[in-house]
Amino acid sequence: VFGPGVLTRFHAVNVPTIPLGTYLRRLARKFNCSTIFFIIALIYIDRVKLGRRETFRINSYSIHRLLLSALLVSIKFYDDCYYSNANYAKFAGIRLAELNSLEEGFLRLISNEEHYSPF
């Protein structure tokens, strides 16, 4: 259960030093993915926020990891070709075990319903 002040696996100990825009450009370049995957990632995050309005806080401690997790899930679900998690972890600048934990946690947040249909 999430609540005000509750830390999750998405919360960093410190606010990341890399600005969010710079981080997103880095992920786009390293992940070699199109803009649509970022849009789907934002839809996933919006689902998380809407489903947990009062209990899940997105802030400067969590946004980098949430975006990374959502982007990873969107790529894996919708792209035919993608890298290994070891490569994604290297590109994102985190350990493989941490990336695996973030991915698993994000799938739980969206209840393993990755499919998004605009219709």
Stockholm file with secondary structure:
# STOCKHOLM 1.0

chainA/1-119         VFGPGVLTRFHAVNVPTIPLGTYLRRLARKFNCSTIFFIIALIYIDRVKLGRRETFRINSYSIHRLLLSALLVSIKFYDDCYYSNANYAKFAGIRLAELNSLEEGFLRLISNEEHYSPF
#=GR chainA/1-119 SS CCCTTCCCTTCCSSCCSSCHHHHHHHHHHHHTCCHHHHHHHHHHHHHHHHHTTTTCCCCTTTHHHHHHHHHHHHHHHHCSSCCCHHHHHHHHTSCHHHHHHHHHHHHHHTTTCCCCCCC
#=GC SS_cons         CCCTTCCCTTCCSSCCSSCHHHHHHHHHHHHTCCHHHHHHHHHHHHHHHHHTTTTCCCCTTTHHHHHHHHHHHHHHHHCSSCCCHHHHHHHHTSCHHHHHHHHHHHHHHTTTCCCCCCC
//
